[in-house]
Amino acid sequence: MARFEMQTVSDAAMGGDNRADALCEMGLAYATGRGRPVDMVAAHKWLNIAAIKGCDRAAGLRADLAATMSKTELAAALRAAREWMTLH
């Protein structure tokens, strides 16, 4: 699974046409447990990054997910997204 995630993230970071969509799919995978454990913090992180990169669908999903998260979870997700954006 880590190989899939790293490849998807690497492709997205490189700026392909579908980078925001790939990041959105990563968020959905974490939100639904598709191929990995459910992790709402990670899901929000990837949806947030996808939204920043221009995916309108991710922005809507991110808002829906945020409404179900605690303030602590949301803060952790925002921090993780900011760290990823700083490095990439």
N, CA, C and O atoms as a MOPAC input file, in Angstrom:
PM7 MOZYME 1SCF
protein

 N      0.80900 1    -1.19400 1     0.00000 1
 C      0.00000 1     0.00000 1     0.00000 1
 C      0.85300 1     1.25900 1     0.00000 1
 O      0.51900 1     2.23400 1    -0.67300 1
 N      1.94300 1     1.24700 1     0.74300 1
 C      2.79100 1     2.43300 1     0.79000 1
 C      3.33000 1     2.76000 1    -0.59600 1
 O      3.46000 1     3.93300 1    -0.94900 1
 N      3.64300 1     1.74000 1    -1.38200 1
 C      4.15300 1     1.98700 1    -2.73100 1
 C      3.09800 1     2.71000 1    -3.56400 1
 O      3.42300 1     3.65400 1    -4.28400 1
 N      1.83700 1     2.27800 1    -3.47300 1
 C      0.75800 1     2.94300 1    -4.20900 1
 C      0.63400 1     4.39400 1    -3.77500 1
 O      0.55200 1     5.29900 1    -4.60600 1
 N      0.62200 1     4.60500 1    -2.46500 1
 C      0.46100 1     5.95700 1    -1.95300 1
 C      1.61200 1     6.84500 1    -2.40000 1
 O      1.38400 1     7.96300 1    -2.86200 1
 N      2.82400 1     6.37500 1    -2.27300 1
 C      3.97100 1     7.18400 1    -2.65500 1
 C      3.96300 1     7.48000 1    -4.15100 1
 O      4.30400 1     8.59100 1    -4.55800 1
 N      3.58400 1     6.51600 1    -4.97100 1
 C      3.52600 1     6.75100 1    -6.41000 1
 C      2.45500 1     7.78000 1    -6.74300 1
 O      2.68600 1     8.68100 1    -7.54900 1
 N      1.29600 1     7.65000 1    -6.13100 1
 C      0.21600 1     8.59700 1    -6.38300 1
 C      0.61600 1     9.99900 1    -5.94600 1
 O      0.40400 1    10.96900 1    -6.67300 1
 N      1.19100 1    10.09700 1    -4.76500 1
 C      1.59700 1    11.40100 1    -4.25800 1
 C      2.72800 1    11.96800 1    -5.10100 1
 O      2.73600 1    13.16400 1    -5.39200 1
 N      3.68400 1    11.13600 1    -5.49800 1
 C      4.78400 1    11.60900 1    -6.32800 1
 C      4.27400 1    12.12700 1    -7.65800 1
 O      4.69500 1    13.19000 1    -8.11300 1
 N      3.37300 1    11.38900 1    -8.28500 1
 C      2.79800 1    11.83800 1    -9.54900 1
 C      2.05200 1    13.15500 1    -9.36000 1
 O      2.15400 1    14.06000 1   -10.18700 1
 N      1.30300 1    13.25200 1    -8.26500 1
 C      0.53400 1    14.46300 1    -8.02000 1
 C      1.43900 1    15.65200 1    -7.76700 1
 O      1.17700 1    16.75500 1    -8.24700 1
 N      2.50300 1    15.43000 1    -7.01400 1
 C      3.41500 1    16.52900 1    -6.70000 1
 C      4.14900 1    17.01300 1    -7.94200 1
 O      4.56400 1    18.17000 1    -8.00200 1
 N      4.31200 1    16.14700 1    -8.93000 1
 C      5.03100 1    16.51200 1   -10.12900 1
 C      4.20700 1    17.39300 1   -11.05400 1
 O      4.75400 1    17.99500 1   -11.97900 1
 N      2.90400 1    17.48000 1   -10.82200 1
 C      2.10900 1    18.44100 1   -11.56600 1
 C      1.44000 1    17.90600 1   -12.81200 1
 O      1.23000 1    18.65700 1   -13.76400 1
 N      1.10500 1    16.64600 1   -12.83200 1
 C      0.37600 1    16.09800 1   -13.96800 1
 C     -1.00800 1    16.71600 1   -14.07300 1
 O     -1.46200 1    17.39400 1   -13.15100 1
 N     -1.67800 1    16.48300 1   -15.19400 1
 C     -3.01100 1    17.04800 1   -15.40800 1
 C     -4.00100 1    16.63000 1   -14.34300 1
 O     -4.92300 1    17.38100 1   -14.02500 1
 N     -3.82800 1    15.46100 1   -13.79600 1
 C     -4.79500 1    14.92000 1   -12.84200 1
 C     -4.31100 1    14.98500 1   -11.40600 1
 O     -4.79800 1    14.23100 1   -10.56400 1
 N     -3.36700 1    15.86400 1   -11.10300 1
 C     -2.77700 1    15.85700 1    -9.75500 1
 C     -3.81300 1    16.11600 1    -8.67500 1
 O     -3.82200 1    15.40900 1    -7.66700 1
 N     -4.68000 1    17.09200 1    -8.84300 1
 C     -5.68200 1    17.38400 1    -7.82100 1
 C     -6.67900 1    16.23000 1    -7.69800 1
 O     -7.11000 1    15.89700 1    -6.59300 1
 N     -7.04400 1    15.62500 1    -8.81900 1
 C     -7.96000 1    14.48700 1    -8.77800 1
 C     -7.32500 1    13.29300 1    -8.07500 1
 O     -8.00000 1    12.58500 1    -7.32800 1
 N     -6.04500 1    13.06500 1    -8.30500 1
 C     -5.34300 1    11.95700 1    -7.64700 1
 C     -5.28200 1    12.18500 1    -6.14300 1
 O     -5.44900 1    11.24800 1    -5.36200 1
 N     -5.04600 1    13.41500 1    -5.74000 1
 C     -5.02300 1    13.73000 1    -4.31600 1
 C     -6.40400 1    13.58000 1    -3.69400 1
 O     -6.53300 1    13.12700 1    -2.55700 1
 N     -7.42700 1    13.95700 1    -4.43700 1
 C     -8.80700 1    13.76900 1    -3.97800 1
 C     -9.10600 1    12.28600 1    -3.78500 1
 O     -9.70900 1    11.89600 1    -2.78500 1
 N     -8.69400 1    11.47800 1    -4.72100 1
 C     -8.89800 1    10.02500 1    -4.60700 1
 C     -8.16700 1     9.46100 1    -3.38900 1
 O     -8.66900 1     8.55100 1    -2.72900 1
 N     -6.99000 1     9.99500 1    -3.09200 1
 C     -6.25500 1     9.56600 1    -1.90400 1
 C     -7.07700 1     9.87800 1    -0.65600 1
 O     -7.19500 1     9.04300 1     0.24100 1
 N     -7.64000 1    11.07400 1    -0.60500 1
 C     -8.49100 1    11.44200 1     0.52400 1
 C     -9.69800 1    10.54400 1     0.65500 1
 O    -10.05700 1    10.12600 1     1.75600 1
 N    -10.32400 1    10.24800 1    -0.46700 1
 C    -11.48200 1     9.34400 1    -0.44100 1
 C    -11.09700 1     7.94800 1     0.01400 1
 O    -11.86200 1     7.29400 1     0.72300 1
 N     -9.92500 1     7.48600 1    -0.38300 1
 C     -9.46300 1     6.16100 1     0.03400 1
 C     -9.31700 1     6.09400 1     1.55300 1
 O     -9.70900 1     5.10500 1     2.17300 1
 N     -8.75600 1     7.14300 1     2.15000 1
 C     -8.62400 1     7.16100 1     3.60900 1
 C     -9.97300 1     7.32800 1     4.28700 1
 O    -10.19300 1     6.75400 1     5.35400 1
 N    -10.87500 1     8.09100 1     3.70400 1
 C    -12.19500 1     8.30700 1     4.30800 1
 C    -13.05200 1     7.04200 1     4.29600 1
 O    -13.84200 1     6.81100 1     5.21200 1
 N    -12.89200 1     6.23500 1     3.26500 1
 C    -13.73700 1     5.04800 1     3.11600 1
 C    -13.04700 1     3.74900 1     3.49900 1
 O    -13.69500 1     2.70600 1     3.59000 1
 N    -11.74000 1     3.80100 1     3.72400 1
 C    -11.00200 1     2.57900 1     4.03800 1
 C    -10.72900 1     1.73100 1     2.81700 1
 O    -10.51400 1     0.52400 1     2.93400 1
 N    -10.73300 1     2.33500 1     1.66400 1
 C    -10.48100 1     1.61700 1     0.41300 1
 C     -8.98100 1     1.35800 1     0.27000 1
 O     -8.21300 1     2.24800 1    -0.09500 1
 N     -8.57900 1     0.10600 1     0.56900 1
 C     -7.18800 1    -0.27400 1     0.42800 1
 C     -6.28800 1     0.15800 1     1.57300 1
 O     -5.07000 1    -0.00100 1     1.50000 1
 N     -6.86600 1     0.69200 1     2.61000 1
 C     -6.10800 1     1.15300 1     3.77200 1
 C     -7.07000 1     1.35700 1     4.93800 1
 O     -8.28100 1     1.43200 1     4.72700 1
 N     -6.55600 1     1.44700 1     6.15500 1
 C     -7.45500 1     1.70100 1     7.28900 1
 C     -8.12100 1     3.07300 1     7.17300 1
 O     -7.53600 1     4.00800 1     6.62800 1
 N     -9.33100 1     3.18500 1     7.68200 1
 C    -10.01700 1     4.48100 1     7.71500 1
 C     -9.22400 1     5.41300 1     8.63000 1
 O     -8.88400 1     5.05200 1     9.75700 1
 N     -8.93600 1     6.60900 1     8.13300 1
 C     -8.18800 1     7.61300 1     8.88500 1
 C     -8.71600 1     8.97500 1     8.45200 1
 O     -8.33800 1     9.49400 1     7.40200 1
 N     -9.59100 1     9.54400 1     9.27100 1
 C    -10.24100 1    10.79900 1     8.90400 1
 C     -9.26900 1    11.97200 1     8.87300 1
 O     -9.45000 1    12.90000 1     8.08500 1
 N     -8.24700 1    11.94400 1     9.71500 1
 C     -7.24500 1    13.01500 1     9.69600 1
 C     -6.49400 1    12.98900 1     8.36100 1
 O     -6.32300 1    14.02700 1     7.72100 1
 N     -6.05300 1    11.81100 1     7.95000 1
 C     -5.36400 1    11.68100 1     6.66000 1
 C     -6.30300 1    12.02500 1     5.50900 1
 O     -5.89200 1    12.66000 1     4.53800 1
 N     -7.56200 1    11.60700 1     5.61600 1
 C     -8.53200 1    11.91200 1     4.56200 1
 C     -8.67700 1    13.42400 1     4.39500 1
 O     -8.64200 1    13.93300 1     3.27500 1
 N     -8.83800 1    14.12500 1     5.48500 1
 C     -8.98600 1    15.57700 1     5.41900 1
 C     -7.72100 1    16.21300 1     4.86300 1
 O     -7.79000 1    17.14000 1     4.05600 1
 N     -6.57000 1    15.71700 1     5.29300 1
 C     -5.30200 1    16.24600 1     4.79400 1
 C     -5.25400 1    16.19800 1     3.26800 1
 O     -4.97900 1    17.20800 1     2.62100 1
 N     -5.52200 1    15.01500 1     2.69200 1
 C     -5.42500 1    14.86300 1     1.23900 1
 C     -6.52100 1    15.63000 1     0.51200 1
 O     -6.27700 1    16.17900 1    -0.56200 1
 N     -7.72700 1    15.67900 1     1.08100 1
 C     -8.79200 1    16.45800 1     0.45500 1
 C     -8.46100 1    17.95000 1     0.50300 1
 O     -8.74500 1    18.68200 1    -0.44600 1
 N     -7.87000 1    18.39300 1     1.59100 1
 C     -7.47300 1    19.79200 1     1.71000 1
 C     -6.42300 1    20.15500 1     0.66500 1
 O     -6.52300 1    21.19400 1     0.01300 1
 N     -5.42600 1    19.30400 1     0.51000 1
 C     -4.38300 1    19.56100 1    -0.48400 1
 C     -4.97900 1    19.55800 1    -1.88900 1
 O     -4.63300 1    20.40200 1    -2.71500 1
 N     -5.87400 1    18.61100 1    -2.15800 1
 C     -6.52700 1    18.55600 1    -3.47500 1
 C     -7.33200 1    19.82700 1    -3.73200 1
 O     -7.31900 1    20.36200 1    -4.84000 1
 N     -8.02900 1    20.30500 1    -2.70700 1
 C     -8.81300 1    21.53200 1    -2.85700 1
 C     -7.90500 1    22.72300 1    -3.13600 1
 O     -8.21900 1    23.56600 1    -3.97700 1
 N     -6.79100 1    22.79100 1    -2.43700 1
 C     -5.82900 1    23.87600 1    -2.66100 1
 C     -5.30400 1    23.83200 1    -4.09000 1
 O     -5.04300 1    24.87100 1    -4.69600 1
 N     -5.15200 1    22.62600 1    -4.62300 1
 C     -4.63300 1    22.45500 1    -5.98700 1
 C     -5.72000 1    22.62800 1    -7.04100 1
 O     -5.44600 1    22.49300 1    -8.23300 1
 N     -6.96400 1    22.92900 1    -6.61800 1
 C     -8.00200 1    23.28100 1    -7.57100 1
 C     -9.12700 1    22.28900 1    -7.78700 1
 O     -9.92000 1    22.46300 1    -8.71200 1
 N     -9.22300 1    21.26300 1    -6.97300 1
 C    -10.29100 1    20.27700 1    -7.13600 1
 C    -11.53200 1    20.71500 1    -6.35100 1
 O    -11.55000 1    20.65300 1    -5.12100 1
 N    -12.55900 1    21.15200 1    -7.06600 1
 C    -13.79400 1    21.61000 1    -6.42200 1
 C    -14.48500 1    20.48400 1    -5.66200 1
 O    -15.04000 1    20.70200 1    -4.58500 1
 N    -14.44700 1    19.29000 1    -6.22400 1
 C    -15.05800 1    18.13300 1    -5.56000 1
 C    -14.41500 1    17.91100 1    -4.19200 1
 O    -15.11200 1    17.65200 1    -3.21100 1
 N    -13.09900 1    18.01200 1    -4.12600 1
 C    -12.38900 1    17.81600 1    -2.86300 1
 C    -12.79300 1    18.86800 1    -1.83800 1
 O    -12.91100 1    18.56900 1    -0.65000 1
 N    -13.00400 1    20.08800 1    -2.29200 1
 C    -13.39300 1    21.15500 1    -1.37100 1
 C    -14.72800 1    20.83600 1    -0.70200 1
 O    -14.88600 1    21.04100 1     0.50100 1
 N    -15.66800 1    20.34400 1    -1.46600 1
 C    -16.96400 1    19.97100 1    -0.89700 1
 C    -16.86700 1    18.78900 1     0.04900 1
 O    -17.47000 1    18.78900 1     1.12300 1
 N    -16.10600 1    17.78400 1    -0.35600 1
 C    -15.92400 1    16.61100 1     0.50000 1
 C    -15.19300 1    16.97800 1     1.78600 1
 O    -15.52100 1    16.47700 1     2.86100 1
 N    -14.20700 1    17.85100 1     1.66800 1
 C    -13.45200 1    18.30800 1     2.83500 1
 C    -14.37700 1    18.99000 1     3.83300 1
 O    -14.27800 1    18.74300 1     5.03500 1
 N    -15.27000 1    19.84100 1     3.35500 1
 C    -16.20700 1    20.54100 1     4.24100 1
 C    -17.13400 1    19.55200 1     4.94400 1
 O    -17.38900 1    19.67900 1     6.14200 1
 N    -17.63500 1    18.57200 1     4.20200 1
 C    -18.50000 1    17.55100 1     4.80100 1
 C    -17.75700 1    16.76900 1     5.87500 1
 O    -18.29400 1    16.51600 1     6.95300 1
 N    -16.53500 1    16.39500 1     5.57900 1
 C    -15.73500 1    15.62100 1     6.52100 1
 C    -15.41000 1    16.44900 1     7.75600 1
 O    -15.48600 1    15.94400 1     8.87600 1
 N    -15.05300 1    17.70600 1     7.56800 1
 C    -14.69600 1    18.57600 1     8.69100 1
 C    -15.84500 1    18.69800 1     9.68700 1
 O    -15.61700 1    18.82300 1    10.89100 1
 N    -17.06200 1    18.66200 1     9.19400 1
 C    -18.23400 1    18.78300 1    10.06700 1
 C    -18.37800 1    17.59300 1    11.01100 1
 O    -19.07400 1    17.68800 1    12.02200 1
 N    -17.73500 1    16.48300 1    10.69400 1
 C    -17.83600 1    15.28000 1    11.53100 1
 C    -16.62800 1    15.08700 1    12.44900 1
 O    -16.60900 1    14.16200 1    13.26000 1
 N    -15.62500 1    15.95100 1    12.32600 1
 C    -14.37500 1    15.78900 1    13.06000 1
 C    -14.33500 1    16.66700 1    14.30400 1
 O    -14.97300 1    17.71700 1    14.36800 1
 N    -13.56000 1    16.20500 1    15.29700 1
 C    -13.34800 1    17.02400 1    16.49000 1
 C    -12.37400 1    18.14700 1    16.15000 1
 O    -11.69300 1    18.09800 1    15.12500 1
 N    -12.31100 1    19.14400 1    17.00300 1
 C    -11.37400 1    20.25300 1    16.78900 1
 C     -9.93000 1    19.75900 1    16.80700 1
 O     -9.09100 1    20.26400 1    16.06200 1
 N     -9.64500 1    18.79100 1    17.64100 1
 C     -8.29600 1    18.23500 1    17.73000 1
 C     -7.92600 1    17.50900 1    16.44300 1
 O     -6.81700 1    17.66600 1    15.93300 1
 N     -8.85800 1    16.71100 1    15.91500 1
 C     -8.61500 1    16.00700 1    14.65500 1
 C     -8.42900 1    16.98800 1    13.50400 1
 O     -7.53400 1    16.83000 1    12.67300 1
 N     -9.27800 1    17.98900 1    13.47000 1
 C     -9.20100 1    18.98100 1    12.40200 1
 C     -7.87400 1    19.73700 1    12.45500 1
 O     -7.25700 1    19.98200 1    11.41900 1
 N     -7.44200 1    20.10300 1    13.64300 1
 C     -6.15900 1    20.79600 1    13.78800 1
 C     -5.00700 1    19.91100 1    13.31600 1
 O     -4.08600 1    20.39000 1    12.65500 1
 N     -5.05700 1    18.62800 1    13.65100 1
 C     -4.01000 1    17.69700 1    13.22100 1
 C     -3.99400 1    17.56500 1    11.70300 1
 O     -2.92500 1    17.51300 1    11.09500 1
 N     -5.17000 1    17.51000 1    11.09100 1
 C     -5.25900 1    17.38500 1     9.63500 1
 C     -4.72000 1    18.63600 1     8.93800 1
 O     -3.99200 1    18.53700 1     7.95100 1
 N     -5.07800 1    19.79100 1     9.44900 1
 C     -4.59900 1    21.04300 1     8.85700 1
 C     -3.08500 1    21.17200 1     8.99800 1
 O     -2.40500 1    21.62800 1     8.07900 1
 N     -2.56600 1    20.76800 1    10.15500 1
 C     -1.11900 1    20.80000 1    10.37600 1
 C     -0.40300 1    19.85600 1     9.41300 1
 O      0.62900 1    20.21000 1     8.84400 1
 N     -0.95500 1    18.65000 1     9.23400 1
 C     -0.34600 1    17.67300 1     8.32000 1
 C     -0.36300 1    18.18000 1     6.87900 1
 O      0.61100 1    18.00200 1     6.14700 1
 N     -1.45600 1    18.80700 1     6.47200 1
 C     -1.52700 1    19.34700 1     5.10500 1
 C     -0.51200 1    20.47100 1     4.91100 1
 O      0.15700 1    20.54600 1     3.88100 1
 N     -0.40600 1    21.33500 1     5.90200 1
 C      0.54800 1    22.44200 1     5.81800 1
 C      1.98300 1    21.91300 1     5.74000 1
 O      2.79600 1    22.41900 1     4.96700 1
 N      2.28500 1    20.89500 1     6.54500 1
 C      3.63100 1    20.29900 1     6.49100 1
 C      3.91200 1    19.69600 1     5.12300 1
 O      5.00400 1    19.86900 1     4.58200 1
 N      2.93600 1    18.98900 1     4.55800 1
 C      3.12600 1    18.36500 1     3.23700 1
 C      3.33500 1    19.44000 1     2.17500 1
 O      4.21400 1    19.31400 1     1.32300 1
 N      2.53000 1    20.48900 1     2.22900 1
 C      2.64800 1    21.56200 1     1.23800 1
 C      3.99800 1    22.27000 1     1.35800 1
 O      4.56000 1    22.70000 1     0.35000 1
 N      4.51600 1    22.39300 1     2.55700 1
 C      5.81500 1    23.02600 1     2.76000 1
 C      6.92500 1    22.19900 1     2.12700 1
 O      7.86700 1    22.74700 1     1.55500 1
 N      6.81300 1    20.88400 1     2.22900 1
 C      7.84700 1    19.98400 1     1.69300 1
 C      7.71500 1    19.73900 1     0.20300 1
 O      8.69200 1    19.36900 1    -0.44800 1
 N      6.52400 1    19.93800 1    -0.35100 1
 C      6.31000 1    19.62800 1    -1.76200 1
 C      5.86100 1    20.86800 1    -2.48300 1
 O      5.62300 1    20.82900 1    -3.69000 1

